[in-house]
Amino acid sequence: MEETKKPYDLEDRTFALAANVRVFVKELPKTDGNYEDIRQLIRSSGSVAANYIEANEALSKKDFLLRIKICRKEAKESRLWLRLLETNSAATEHKRAALLQEATELMNIFGAIVRKSE
């Protein structure tokens, strides 16, 4: 997970969130709670990216808005799972903070798209 300039393209950015989550979870302690939360986090972060792709291929404005709203919801859900995870080091905690920040930014971007599109 490199700390570089964030891509402007939301398709790249949502993909990066899902990919970075997958790298991050490999560093976490293997507890019962983390096991379930990791599964949910992987699903929700991947869903942000998948639904953004679907939004770009939407057949109507209504379909586009639905997919963008799902992106916002899944980004918000990803934040929940990130907050629930147990970490084991300051470095892991720093990576979690970066992922939380990115999920929050994406959630806000999708919220702005919804407001401007309605």
CYANA upper distance limits for C-alpha pairs under 8 A (distance plus 0.5 A):
  1 MET  CA     20 ASN  CA      6.41
  1 MET  CA     23 VAL  CA      7.80
  1 MET  CA     24 PHE  CA      8.35
  1 MET  CA     95 LYS  CA      8.43
  6 LYS  CA     13 ARG  CA      7.57
  7 PRO  CA     12 ASP  CA      6.96
  7 PRO  CA     13 ARG  CA      6.30
  8 TYR  CA     12 ASP  CA      8.30
  8 TYR  CA     13 ARG  CA      7.72
  9 ASP  CA     13 ARG  CA      6.73
 10 LEU  CA     14 THR  CA      6.37
 10 LEU  CA     52 TYR  CA      8.36
 11 GLU  CA     15 PHE  CA      6.65
 11 GLU  CA     49 ALA  CA      7.20
 11 GLU  CA     52 TYR  CA      7.16
 11 GLU  CA     53 ILE  CA      7.26
 12 ASP  CA     16 ALA  CA      6.55
 13 ARG  CA     17 LEU  CA      6.82
 14 THR  CA     18 ALA  CA      6.99
 14 THR  CA     45 SER  CA      8.46
 14 THR  CA     48 VAL  CA      6.79
 14 THR  CA     49 ALA  CA      5.16
 14 THR  CA     52 TYR  CA      8.10
 14 THR  CA    106 LEU  CA      8.35
 15 PHE  CA     19 ALA  CA      6.64
 15 PHE  CA     46 GLY  CA      8.02
 15 PHE  CA     49 ALA  CA      5.86
 16 ALA  CA     20 ASN  CA      6.31
 17 LEU  CA     21 VAL  CA      6.59
 17 LEU  CA     45 SER  CA      7.07
 17 LEU  CA     46 GLY  CA      8.48
 17 LEU  CA     99 LEU  CA      7.70
 17 LEU  CA    102 GLU  CA      7.78
 17 LEU  CA    103 ALA  CA      8.01
 18 ALA  CA     22 ARG  CA      6.98
 18 ALA  CA     42 ILE  CA      7.52
 18 ALA  CA     45 SER  CA      5.40
 18 ALA  CA     46 GLY  CA      5.51
 18 ALA  CA     48 VAL  CA      8.37
 18 ALA  CA     49 ALA  CA      7.51
 19 ALA  CA     23 VAL  CA      7.08
 20 ASN  CA     24 PHE  CA      6.56
 20 ASN  CA     99 LEU  CA      8.31
 21 VAL  CA     25 VAL  CA      6.66
 21 VAL  CA     41 LEU  CA      8.17
 21 VAL  CA     42 ILE  CA      7.22
 21 VAL  CA     45 SER  CA      7.76
 21 VAL  CA     99 LEU  CA      7.90
 22 ARG  CA     26 LYS  CA      7.39
 22 ARG  CA     42 ILE  CA      7.19
 23 VAL  CA     27 GLU  CA      8.03
 24 PHE  CA     28 LEU  CA      7.77
 24 PHE  CA     92 THR  CA      8.15
 24 PHE  CA     95 LYS  CA      7.65
 24 PHE  CA     96 ARG  CA      8.20
 25 VAL  CA     38 ILE  CA      7.09
 27 GLU  CA     92 THR  CA      7.66
 28 LEU  CA     34 ASN  CA      8.22
 28 LEU  CA     86 GLU  CA      7.69
 28 LEU  CA     87 THR  CA      6.27
 28 LEU  CA     88 ASN  CA      7.24
 28 LEU  CA     92 THR  CA      8.05
 29 PRO  CA     34 ASN  CA      7.76
 29 PRO  CA     86 GLU  CA      7.55
 29 PRO  CA     87 THR  CA      7.05
 29 PRO  CA     88 ASN  CA      6.99
 30 LYS  CA     34 ASN  CA      6.86
 30 LYS  CA     35 TYR  CA      6.97
 31 THR  CA     35 TYR  CA      6.57
 32 ASP  CA     36 GLU  CA      7.29
 33 GLY  CA     37 ASP  CA      6.76
 33 GLY  CA     85 LEU  CA      8.11
 34 ASN  CA     38 ILE  CA      6.18
 34 ASN  CA     85 LEU  CA      6.11
 34 ASN  CA     86 GLU  CA      6.96
 35 TYR  CA     39 ARG  CA      6.95
 36 GLU  CA     40 GLN  CA      6.95
 37 ASP  CA     41 LEU  CA      6.54
 37 ASP  CA     81 TRP  CA      6.22
 37 ASP  CA     84 LEU  CA      7.68
 37 ASP  CA     85 LEU  CA      7.06
 38 ILE  CA     42 ILE  CA      6.58
 38 ILE  CA     81 TRP  CA      7.83
 38 ILE  CA     85 LEU  CA      8.06
 39 ARG  CA     43 ARG  CA      6.85
 40 GLN  CA     44 SER  CA      6.64
 40 GLN  CA     78 SER  CA      8.46
 40 GLN  CA     81 TRP  CA      7.40
 41 LEU  CA     45 SER  CA      6.45
 41 LEU  CA     77 GLU  CA      8.36
 41 LEU  CA     78 SER  CA      5.97
 41 LEU  CA     81 TRP  CA      5.98
 41 LEU  CA     82 LEU  CA      7.45
 42 ILE  CA     46 GLY  CA      6.57
 43 ARG  CA     47 SER  CA      6.55
 44 SER  CA     48 VAL  CA      6.94
 44 SER  CA     74 GLU  CA      5.72
 44 SER  CA     75 ALA  CA      7.51
 44 SER  CA     77 GLU  CA      6.99
 44 SER  CA     78 SER  CA      6.04
 45 SER  CA     49 ALA  CA      7.47
 45 SER  CA     74 GLU  CA      7.25
 45 SER  CA     75 ALA  CA      7.12
 45 SER  CA     78 SER  CA      6.32
 46 GLY  CA     50 ALA  CA      6.70
 47 SER  CA     51 ASN  CA      6.31
 47 SER  CA     71 CYS  CA      7.64
 47 SER  CA     74 GLU  CA      6.95
 48 VAL  CA     52 TYR  CA      6.69
 48 VAL  CA     70 ILE  CA      7.99
 48 VAL  CA     71 CYS  CA      5.15
 48 VAL  CA     72 ARG  CA      8.01
 48 VAL  CA     74 GLU  CA      6.12
 48 VAL  CA     75 ALA  CA      6.64
 49 ALA  CA     53 ILE  CA      6.92
 49 ALA  CA     71 CYS  CA      8.06
 50 ALA  CA     54 GLU  CA      6.84
 51 ASN  CA     55 ALA  CA      6.52
 51 ASN  CA     67 ARG  CA      6.10
 51 ASN  CA     68 ILE  CA      7.63
 51 ASN  CA     70 ILE  CA      7.34
 51 ASN  CA     71 CYS  CA      6.38
 52 TYR  CA     56 ASN  CA      6.87
 52 TYR  CA     67 ARG  CA      7.20
 52 TYR  CA     68 ILE  CA      7.04
 52 TYR  CA     71 CYS  CA      6.86
 53 ILE  CA     57 GLU  CA      7.08
 54 GLU  CA     58 ALA  CA      6.60
 54 GLU  CA     64 PHE  CA      8.39
 54 GLU  CA     67 ARG  CA      7.17
 55 ALA  CA     63 ASP  CA      7.64
 55 ALA  CA     64 PHE  CA      5.23
 55 ALA  CA     65 LEU  CA      7.99
 55 ALA  CA     66 LEU  CA      8.44
 55 ALA  CA     67 ARG  CA      5.60
 55 ALA  CA     68 ILE  CA      6.75
 56 ASN  CA     64 PHE  CA      7.64
 57 GLU  CA     64 PHE  CA      8.43
 58 ALA  CA     63 ASP  CA      6.04
 58 ALA  CA     64 PHE  CA      5.57
 59 LEU  CA     63 ASP  CA      6.84
 59 LEU  CA     64 PHE  CA      7.92
 60 SER  CA     64 PHE  CA      6.70
 61 LYS  CA     65 LEU  CA      6.65
 62 LYS  CA     66 LEU  CA      6.71
 63 ASP  CA     67 ARG  CA      6.79
 64 PHE  CA     68 ILE  CA      6.73
 65 LEU  CA     69 LYS  CA      6.54
 65 LEU  CA    114 VAL  CA      6.83
 65 LEU  CA    117 SER  CA      7.86
 65 LEU  CA    118 GLU  CA      8.45
 66 LEU  CA     70 ILE  CA      6.78
 67 ARG  CA     71 CYS  CA      6.73
 68 ILE  CA     72 ARG  CA      6.80
 68 ILE  CA    110 PHE  CA      6.58
 68 ILE  CA    113 ILE  CA      8.09
 68 ILE  CA    114 VAL  CA      7.39
 69 LYS  CA     73 LYS  CA      6.68
 69 LYS  CA    110 PHE  CA      7.54
 69 LYS  CA    111 GLY  CA      7.95
 69 LYS  CA    114 VAL  CA      7.43
 70 ILE  CA     74 GLU  CA      6.53
 71 CYS  CA     75 ALA  CA      6.59
 71 CYS  CA    107 MET  CA      7.98
 71 CYS  CA    110 PHE  CA      7.36
 72 ARG  CA     76 LYS  CA      6.72
 72 ARG  CA    106 LEU  CA      7.75
 72 ARG  CA    107 MET  CA      5.24
 72 ARG  CA    108 ASN  CA      8.11
 72 ARG  CA    110 PHE  CA      5.91
 72 ARG  CA    111 GLY  CA      6.94
 73 LYS  CA     77 GLU  CA      6.68
 73 LYS  CA    107 MET  CA      8.02
 74 GLU  CA     78 SER  CA      6.54
 75 ALA  CA     79 ARG  CA      6.94
 75 ALA  CA    103 ALA  CA      5.84
 75 ALA  CA    104 THR  CA      7.58
 75 ALA  CA    106 LEU  CA      7.20
 75 ALA  CA    107 MET  CA      5.95
 76 LYS  CA     80 LEU  CA      7.18
 76 LYS  CA    103 ALA  CA      7.48
 76 LYS  CA    104 THR  CA      7.59
 76 LYS  CA    107 MET  CA      6.76
 77 GLU  CA     81 TRP  CA      7.05
 78 SER  CA     82 LEU  CA      6.64
 78 SER  CA    103 ALA  CA      7.38
 79 ARG  CA     83 ARG  CA      6.66
 79 ARG  CA    100 LEU  CA      6.19
 79 ARG  CA    103 ALA  CA      6.71
 79 ARG  CA    104 THR  CA      7.69
 80 LEU  CA     84 LEU  CA      6.85
 81 TRP  CA     85 LEU  CA      6.90
 82 LEU  CA     96 ARG  CA      7.19
 82 LEU  CA     99 LEU  CA      8.30
 82 LEU  CA    100 LEU  CA      7.24
 83 ARG  CA    100 LEU  CA      8.36
 87 THR  CA     92 THR  CA      6.68
 87 THR  CA     93 GLU  CA      6.78
 88 ASN  CA     92 THR  CA      7.23
 88 ASN  CA     93 GLU  CA      8.24
 89 SER  CA     93 GLU  CA      6.72
 90 ALA  CA     94 HIS  CA      6.63
 91 ALA  CA     95 LYS  CA      6.89
 92 THR  CA     96 ARG  CA      6.69
 93 GLU  CA     97 ALA  CA      6.74
 94 HIS  CA     98 ALA  CA      6.88
 95 LYS  CA     99 LEU  CA      6.79
 96 ARG  CA    100 LEU  CA      6.56
 97 ALA  CA    101 GLN  CA      6.61
 98 ALA  CA    102 GLU  CA      6.77
 99 LEU  CA    103 ALA  CA      6.60
100 LEU  CA    104 THR  CA      6.57
101 GLN  CA    105 GLU  CA      6.64
102 GLU  CA    106 LEU  CA      6.63
103 ALA  CA    107 MET  CA      6.56
104 THR  CA    108 ASN  CA      6.71
105 GLU  CA    109 ILE  CA      6.64
106 LEU  CA    110 PHE  CA      6.60
107 MET  CA    111 GLY  CA      6.62
108 ASN  CA    112 ALA  CA      6.69
109 ILE  CA    113 ILE  CA      6.77
110 PHE  CA    114 VAL  CA      6.74
111 GLY  CA    115 ARG  CA      6.78
112 ALA  CA    116 LYS  CA      6.62
113 ILE  CA    117 SER  CA      6.45
114 VAL  CA    118 GLU  CA      6.60
